[in-house]
Amino acid sequence: MAVLQKIREKSVLLIAVIGLSLFAFIIGGLLEGGINFSSRNVGTINGVDIATQDFLNKVQNAEKSGQAEGGQANNTVWNSEVRNILLSEQFDKAGLRLGKDQLINVIKNHPNFGQNPQFLNDAGVFDMGKFNAFVAQIKAAGGAQWYAWIDFEGQLEKFAKEQMYYNMIKSAVITTGLEAKYAYKKENDKATFDYVTVPYSTINDDEVKITDAEIESYIKKNEKQFKSENSRLVEYVFVENKPSAEDEKATKEKVSELLNSSVVFNAKTNKNDTIAGFRTNPDVIAFVNANSDVPYDSTYYAKADLPAEYQEQLYNLSAGEVFGPYLFNNHYCLSKLISKSVVTESVDASHILIAYTGAQSATPTVTLTKEQAKAKAEELLKQLQSNPALFADLASQNSTDPGSKDKGGKYENIPRGQMVPAFDQYIFNNPVGKLGIVETDFGFHVIKVDKKNEKEAVRLATVAKALEVSDKTEDEIYLKATKFEEGIATKDFSKLATELGLVAHPETKVGAFDDQLPGVGNQRQAIAWAYNKKTSVGDTKKFDSAEGHLIIKLVATNDSGLMSAVEARPTVEPILKNEKKAAIIRKKMTGATLEEVAKNAGVGVQTASDVNGVNTFLGAAPEPLVIGKALGSQPNQVSKLIDGNGGVFMIKARTVTKAPDLPNYNDYKSKVVNNNRNAVQGAVYNALYQNATIKDNRTSVLQ
């Protein structure tokens, strides 16, 4: 009671202390960036939020279905969400609605329905009654099957709306007679002209240095061309854990010792036993399993399947003869020929797959029960036993395997182990022409063995010892990585790497959900570190793994939504360099005639004959501006200086031949309108994306 009374007396103080603690916790979280009040959304597209949990569920489903993994799955789902939101916004603005009749038309044109005998009447026409019965059956089944169908309908609806949307735009794309005439003239007007040119390549790049500030200025003037997701620029060194020359020598000697007999102490008899070596040991299988890092393999291998660099030596061994030690796949090996034989290398087989509800291959269109599927397979087998020639027709009509039904059920050159075990065993263990039924997780297979592809092959017993990093080598590698990590605090990253005999990978752009670093492989942890709010530009960190040691440096961050100067430099630098080079060249190209300009610039006068507006190459670069000037010139007219793609030009037309007018330009009109309509889908979506307001919160929410 005394204790309780004390607590009551101090209750106000306790509440105050708890309140202050919570406040400190929240403030601390904010200061460290650990609490994100908008964490429920991974992003916003034109004001539409993408909920975090929904997004993560879709990423998980993408990984489960094998579409993508890790960061790739994250990016795939993100791009899909962006696309769906941008297009749905347009569907709503356009007032697009999909009625039941329109959805039915989409379903009728879907190959899984419109061409499926299950939904056709006696006249071969899609039967709405059969289809409705099918949907009712799925609905009655309920559960995952019904939800899968609802999702499938949703995908069909999105697809249909997208087609309607793009078709509306395509139908609005027209070509006027004037545009058609222009296309005709562009192709058939011809010009012959003399010209003088000084290529940009005559000016050394060192004379026209481009600064980051100049590139940034160009980016700001052309922002829509340089939109970019958040990125990080890193440089890194990877010190690989790999065996030294001493390690290789030791492993090779260890393997060589297995060739000859050895003396081993036997604790049971308290005596030394002499163990026969690999050359003479009568129990080869036991010897391999006792001494090899890779267990005995009884497979027969054709010559082409043996290691390319040792094919001749291994294939031409005599029975009992040994070859080695030789290095293959990071192992030192000894191989002894056990036997040669003619073996089946692969099989040609045909099958008809009858799936049933619940089978691994079942789609929403599959309605048969397991018993019904088995009965159907048995009925098909009876037909084929009476007339095997019907196989291709029956496969195309009945098989639920999309990979083979259109080829008469046929699969060619099936190697051993490619198919599921029951299927594999049947085709390899039965003679050509054999018909039968095999059940797998995919359903019931009616199988026919068509052909066996046989080759002479060898069976080898191989002792293989992996090349491993010794403790001594591992310590040396770790010390080198640590020395580099400590040294970069005061020395240049690349120079220090060269001093220590390491390779510094150049500055590399990485996305927030990338998994790979070029030349190193999966380094998800290091990339996540580069995006951590606590990581600052200039920070370095070492990541240790069984494969080696990665030392990575954060060079720059970019969360502006635009490319950085470093990222844009490969695109922008040539443009700006050519502008500066043009200014230098123009000072050399003085004069009123081609001859004067040529003399002052130290170049010759050249001629271009019968050029048109379609094929615009002059030398190594397309020069549409130069060709356009020529086609629009009068004979003997000298142009001003023209900054082209490959250099600075001056031209003088000799002849300009205008193509005669046509009675009509319908052929050109059709060609132009088709080209324009084919470009609609890509151009429209690109315009929607470039003009969208996209806020990507994934790095702050999911990292």
C-alpha positions, 0 to 999 in steps of 0.5 A: 500500500505504501508503494502504491501511495508513493506512485499516486503522489508522483503520478504527475511527475511520471506523466511528465517524464514519459511525455518528455521521453516520447517527445525526445524519441520523436524529435530524435527520429525526425533528426535521424530521418527515421520517421517518415509521416508520408510513408504510406505512399511510395509515390505520387503521379499527377496527384494520384498516390501509390499506396506502399502496401499495395505496391509491395504486394505487387512487387511480391507477386511479380517475384513469385510469378518469376517476372523479375527479382529484387530491384528489377521487380521493384522498378518493373512494378513502379513503371507499370503503376506510372503507366496505368495512372497516366493512361487511366487519367486519359481514359477518364478525360476522354470519357472512355467506358467499356460496356459488357458488349464491348468486353464480350467482343474483346473476349471473343477476339482473345485466342484462349476463347474465340478459337477454343472448341469449348466455346464454339457451337456446332457451326464453329461460332462463339457461343455466348451461352457456353461462355456464360456457363463457364464463368458461372462455374468459376464463380461457383468454385469461388476462392482463388480461381474466381479472384484470378478470373476477376483480375483477368477481366480487369487486365482485358478491360485495361487492354481494351481501353488502351486500344480504344484510346490509341485508336481514337488518336490514330483516327484523328491523325490525318495527312493533307494533300500538301503534306503528301506533296511535300513527301513526294517532293522531298523524295524526288526533287534533286540538287547538284551542288559544289561545297566547301567544308571544314570538319569539326574533327580538324579542331583538337578537343583540347581547344574546346573544353566543356565545363559542368556549368555549361552542361548544366545550363544546357540541361536547364534550357532543355529540361524535358529532354533530360528528365531523370529518376533520383540517382547516385554516382559512385566509384569503387574497388573490388578486391576479389578473394581468389587463390594465389599462384601458391594456392594453385600450385598446392592444389595441383600437387594435392591432386597429383598425389592421388594418382599413386598409392598412399600409406594410411594408418588404420586405427582399428588394426593399429597398422599402416594400410596401403591405399591404391591410387586413382590409376590402379584402384579397383573401386573407382566410384568409392575412390572418387566419392572419398577424395573428390569435392564433386561426387561421382557422375555416371552420365555418358557425355558426347564429345561436344559436351566435354570441356572444349580445351580438353575434348580430344584428350578426354574423348580419346582415352583408352579404358582405364587410362587417366588424364590430368591434372587439368584445370577446369571450372576452378577445379583441378581434375583427374579423369579416368575413362570407364567406358564408351557407349552409344547413348540417347542424347536427346529425344523428339516427342509429341504430347497433348496436355490435358490440364484440370482445375488446380493443376500447375498449368491451369488458367482461368479457361480450364474447367475440367476436373481431374477425373474428367481430364484423365478420361479425356486423355484416355479417350485421346489415347484410344483414338491415337492407338487406332490412328497415330497419324491423327496426333497433330490434329488432336494436339492442336484441337485439345492440348492446353500447352501453348508452347507446342499445340500450334506445332502439332504437340511436337518438341524436338531435341529434348535433352535429358532432364529438361522435362519434369521427371515422369515425362523425361523418364517416359520419353527416354525409357520407351522405344520410338513410336510408343504411345502412353499417358503420363501424369505430372503436376501440369496435368495428363500428357498423352505422349508419343516418342517420335525420334531418338537422337543417338551419339557415341559418348564416354563415361568418365570418373573424375576427381575434382578438387576446388581451388580454394583461398588459403588462410595466408592468401585470405589474410593478405587480401584482407590487409590489402583491402583494409590498406586501401580503405584507410588510404583513401581518406588522404589520397586520390581514389584511382591513384591509390588503387593503381599504386596497390595494383587494384582496379578502380571502377570509373564513376558509375550511376546507380538507381535506388533499386539497382542490384548490380554494380558493373564488373562486380555483380550483386551489391544490393547492400552497398547501393542501399548504403549510397542512398542512406540519408546518413551517407554524405558525398565523399563518404566511403565504406568497405563491404566484406563478403565471401567473394571479396571486399568492396570499397565504395565511395559516394561521389555525387547525389542527384535528387533534382529530377534531371540528369546531372552534368556527369550523366548528360555529358556524353549527350551534351558535350559533343553538341557544345563542342561542335558549337565552339569548334564552329566558331573557330572554323568560321574565322578561317572560312573567309571569302565571297566565293567557294574558291576563296573560302577553300583557299583560306581554309586550306581545303578543296571544293567538292561536288554532290550530285543528285541528292534529295531530302531523304538521303541526306548523308554528306561524308560520314554524317547526315546533313539535312540542313545543308541538303535543304539549303541546296534544294531551296537555292537558285543555280550559282547562288552561294550560301552563307556559312552553315553549321552542319552536323559534321562541320561548317559548310558553304555551298553553291548550287549547280542545278536544282531539278524540281519533280513534276507535279502528279495528278494526285498524291494518294500513294504518298498520303497513305504512306505518310499517314501510316507512318504517323499512325504507327508512331502514335503509341510511343509518341503519346506515352512519351509526351504524357510521361515527359509532362507528368508530375512524378514524385518517387518516394521509394528511396525514403519509404522503402530503403 
